């Protein structure tokens, strides 16, 4: 799996001109933007983006707002962006009515980075126009992933995708590109712990390649991970509910196999049936776990048949899926695990990484399974196109922010409604203290920007979920 001589010259740069790559990047951006057109037409903050991060930055000193961990980890991207927006609005440099367009645009800029890596990176699997375009389409159209777009809460998932792509790309030789890759690798774990799951992949790839550039990449990535884990990462009652292996594999089967290949509607029925079987103490759901385990093992076996990037992408996708669904996912109701539209952000990385791995395997010369991989990749894209105009209701529409900002101008105590209902942001002139976190619904009411109220809200809305 090492880099062969001449391999660093392969990639999108070799098959597309400079101007063509700009056209593709623009088309990618437009394709992503029009997944949620109402967000741009109405102005959108996505729940905690305003109710927690922006509101906290509004009420607290900048150092406190910048370095506060929330939900068990430090999200530098969300903290810094909402802090900047809060200060710009308070100083009168930006109107509150235009505030969500700042966060949406900043998030979009970060969300273009995986496309930039695909269009500029070096790898044999990118030495073909169809492969490059297909990879871009998978990132832009992955089904049931709309939740990760246009908000600074979830740029952590796009940065984590950059990390996984860097594993699958050849190590760059130009110093400027090395610095750019290093900056991404250091930043990604500071915006969320999910990227840290890829650390074993970097260590393994470094051992296989025996390349000094890989060692520097690993050092930058490990440094960012150390800052997150040693200084900020901690427990949170909404996370850390370790699931049994059978449930984890069943959830992965529903979200990573059934949903991309069979479509959203059929998968919802499959998920409901698996959940009902599990709750009834039946053995039917174990068949799903067994079938899923065999399919994932087969995928790993296929990926490992050649010395290319497929194995790194498949292992990264399955590893982040197991970590997310088995430990890191915010679980309100156990049934949500089996619903592909619940917690869409956790679908994004594994679906995209496995989809790109299929592209890598489809490009293998003389590989007997290449046509099957191409067909599965095509099926994934068809499902993505089918869901393109049918986003999940919670992120498809919401209150118009300019109207909320106008109401706030008349009365600063007006709670500003955000997407989705019923959440609202407190940008009042009064700062209230935050009580300690309690693991039940009896916690006294507090502003939602307090982590204690954020936790309590889950217990209040789902009192029988635990």
PERA-V711649 format. One record per residue. RES is the residue in three letters. SS is DSSP state (H for helix, E for strand, L for the rest). PHI is phi as a letter, one per 30 degrees, with the letter a starting at -180 (NA if undefined). Layout:
RES | SS | PHI
RES | SS | PHI
This chain:
UNK | L | NA
UNK | L | d
UNK | L | c
UNK | L | d
UNK | L | d
UNK | L | i
UNK | H | d
UNK | H | d
UNK | H | d
UNK | L | d
UNK | E | l
UNK | H | d
UNK | H | d
UNK | H | d
UNK | H | c
UNK | L | b
UNK | L | d
UNK | H | e
UNK | H | d
UNK | H | d
UNK | H | d
UNK | H | d
UNK | H | d
UNK | H | d
UNK | H | d
UNK | H | d
UNK | H | d
UNK | H | d
UNK | H | d
UNK | H | d
UNK | H | d
UNK | H | d
UNK | H | e
UNK | H | d
UNK | H | d
UNK | H | b
UNK | H | d
UNK | H | d
UNK | H | d
UNK | H | d
UNK | H | d
UNK | H | c
UNK | L | i
UNK | L | b
UNK | L | c
UNK | E | c
UNK | L | h
UNK | H | e
UNK | H | e
UNK | H | c
UNK | H | d
UNK | H | c
UNK | H | d
UNK | H | d
UNK | H | d
UNK | H | d
UNK | H | d
UNK | H | d
UNK | H | c
UNK | L | b
UNK | L | e
UNK | H | d
UNK | H | d
UNK | H | d
UNK | H | d
UNK | H | d
UNK | H | c
UNK | L | d
UNK | L | d
UNK | E | b
UNK | L | i
UNK | L | j
UNK | E | a
UNK | L | c
UNK | L | c
UNK | H | e
UNK | H | d
UNK | H | d
UNK | H | d
UNK | H | d
UNK | H | d
UNK | H | d
UNK | H | d
UNK | H | d
UNK | H | d
UNK | H | d
UNK | H | d
UNK | H | d
UNK | H | d
UNK | H | d
UNK | L | d
UNK | L | i
UNK | L | d
UNK | L | b
UNK | L | d
UNK | H | d
UNK | H | d
UNK | H | c
UNK | H | e
UNK | H | d
UNK | H | d
UNK | H | d
UNK | H | d
UNK | H | d
UNK | H | d
UNK | H | d
UNK | H | d
UNK | H | d
UNK | H | e
UNK | H | d
UNK | H | d
UNK | L | d
UNK | H | d
UNK | H | e
UNK | H | d
UNK | H | d
UNK | H | d
UNK | H | d
UNK | H | d
UNK | H | b
UNK | L | d
UNK | E | c
UNK | L | a
UNK | H | d
UNK | H | d
UNK | H | c
UNK | L | d
UNK | L | a
UNK | H | d
UNK | H | d
UNK | H | d
UNK | H | d
UNK | H | d
UNK | H | d
UNK | H | d
UNK | H | d
UNK | H | d
UNK | H | d
UNK | H | d
UNK | H | d
UNK | H | c
UNK | L | e
UNK | L | d
UNK | L | h
UNK | L | b
UNK | H | e
UNK | H | d
UNK | H | d
UNK | L | c
UNK | L | i
UNK | L | b
UNK | L | d
UNK | L | e
UNK | L | c
UNK | H | d
UNK | H | e
UNK | H | d
UNK | H | d
UNK | H | d
UNK | H | d
UNK | H | d
UNK | H | e
UNK | H | e
UNK | H | d
UNK | H | d
UNK | H | d
UNK | H | d
UNK | H | d
UNK | L | c
UNK | L | d
UNK | L | d
UNK | L | d
UNK | L | c
UNK | L | d
UNK | H | d
UNK | H | d
UNK | H | d
UNK | H | e
UNK | H | d
UNK | H | d
UNK | H | d
UNK | H | d
UNK | H | d
UNK | H | d
UNK | H | d
UNK | H | d
UNK | H | d
UNK | H | e
UNK | L | d
UNK | L | d
UNK | L | c
UNK | L | l
UNK | H | d
UNK | H | e
UNK | H | d
UNK | H | d
UNK | H | d
UNK | H | d
UNK | H | e
UNK | H | d
UNK | H | d
UNK | H | d
UNK | H | d
UNK | H | d
UNK | H | d
UNK | H | d
UNK | H | d
UNK | H | d
UNK | H | d
UNK | L | h
UNK | L | c
UNK | H | d
UNK | H | d
UNK | H | d
UNK | H | d
UNK | H | d
UNK | H | d
UNK | H | d
UNK | H | d
UNK | H | d
UNK | H | d
UNK | H | d
UNK | H | d
UNK | H | d
UNK | H | d
UNK | H | d
UNK | H | d
UNK | H | d
UNK | H | d
UNK | H | d
UNK | H | c
UNK | H | b
UNK | L | d
UNK | L | a
UNK | L | d
UNK | L | b
UNK | L | d
UNK | L | d
UNK | L | b
UNK | L | i
UNK | L | d
UNK | L | d
UNK | L | c
UNK | L | d
UNK | H | e
UNK | H | d
UNK | H | d
UNK | H | e
UNK | H | d
UNK | H | d
UNK | H | d
UNK | H | d
UNK | H | d
UNK | H | d
UNK | H | d
UNK | H | c
UNK | H | c
UNK | H | d
UNK | H | d
UNK | H | d
UNK | H | c
UNK | H | c
UNK | L | j
UNK | H | d
UNK | H | d
UNK | H | d
UNK | H | d
UNK | H | e
UNK | H | d
UNK | H | d
UNK | H | d
UNK | H | d
UNK | H | d
UNK | H | d
UNK | H | d
UNK | H | d
UNK | H | d
UNK | H | d
UNK | H | d
UNK | L | d
UNK | L | i
UNK | L | d
UNK | L | c
UNK | H | e
UNK | H | d
UNK | H | d
UNK | H | d
UNK | H | d
UNK | H | d
UNK | H | d
UNK | H | d
UNK | H | d
UNK | H | d
UNK | H | d
UNK | H | d
UNK | H | d
UNK | H | d
UNK | H | d
UNK | H | d
UNK | H | d
UNK | H | d
UNK | H | d
UNK | H | d
UNK | L | d
UNK | L | d
UNK | L | b
UNK | L | c
UNK | L | b
UNK | L | d
UNK | H | e
UNK | H | d
UNK | H | d
UNK | H | d
UNK | H | d
UNK | H | d
UNK | H | d
UNK | H | d
UNK | H | d
UNK | H | d
UNK | H | d
UNK | H | d
UNK | H | d
UNK | H | d
UNK | H | d
UNK | H | d
UNK | H | d
UNK | H | b
UNK | H | d
UNK | L | d
UNK | L | d
UNK | L | c
UNK | L | c
UNK | L | b
UNK | H | e
UNK | H | d
UNK | H | d
UNK | H | e
UNK | H | c
UNK | L | c
UNK | L | d
UNK | L | d
UNK | L | c
UNK | L | i
UNK | L | e
UNK | H | e
UNK | H | d
UNK | H | d
UNK | H | e
UNK | H | d
UNK | H | d
UNK | H | d
UNK | H | d
UNK | H | d
UNK | H | d
UNK | H | d
UNK | H | d
UNK | H | d
UNK | H | d
UNK | H | d
UNK | H | e
UNK | H | d
UNK | H | d
UNK | L | c
UNK | L | d
UNK | L | d
UNK | L | i
UNK | L | d
UNK | L | d
UNK | L | c
UNK | H | d
UNK | H | d
UNK | H | d
UNK | H | d
UNK | H | d
UNK | H | d
UNK | H | d
UNK | H | d
UNK | H | d
UNK | H | d
UNK | H | d
UNK | H | d
UNK | H | d
UNK | H | d
UNK | H | d
UNK | H | d
UNK | H | d
UNK | H | c
UNK | L | e
UNK | L | c
UNK | L | b
UNK | L | d
UNK | L | e
UNK | H | e
UNK | H | d
UNK | H | c
UNK | H | d
UNK | L | a
UNK | L | a
UNK | L | d
UNK | L | d
UNK | H | d
UNK | H | e
UNK | H | d
UNK | H | d
UNK | H | d
UNK | H | d
UNK | H | d
UNK | H | d
UNK | H | d
UNK | H | d
UNK | L | a
UNK | L | d
UNK | L | d
UNK | L | d
UNK | L | d
UNK | E | d
UNK | E | d
UNK | L | b
UNK | E | d
UNK | L | d
UNK | L | d
UNK | L | c
UNK | L | d
UNK | E | b
UNK | E | c
UNK | L | c
UNK | L | c
UNK | L | d
UNK | L | d
UNK | L | c
UNK | L | c
UNK | L | c
UNK | L | d
UNK | L | c
UNK | L | d
UNK | L | d
UNK | L | d
UNK | L | b
UNK | L | c
UNK | L | a
UNK | L | d
UNK | L | d
UNK | L | d
UNK | L | d
UNK | L | e
UNK | L | b
UNK | L | d
UNK | L | d
UNK | L | d
UNK | L | d
UNK | H | d
UNK | H | d
UNK | H | d
UNK | H | e
UNK | H | d
UNK | H | d
UNK | H | d
UNK | H | d
UNK | H | d
UNK | H | d
UNK | H | d
UNK | L | b
UNK | L | d
UNK | L | c
UNK | L | d
UNK | L | b
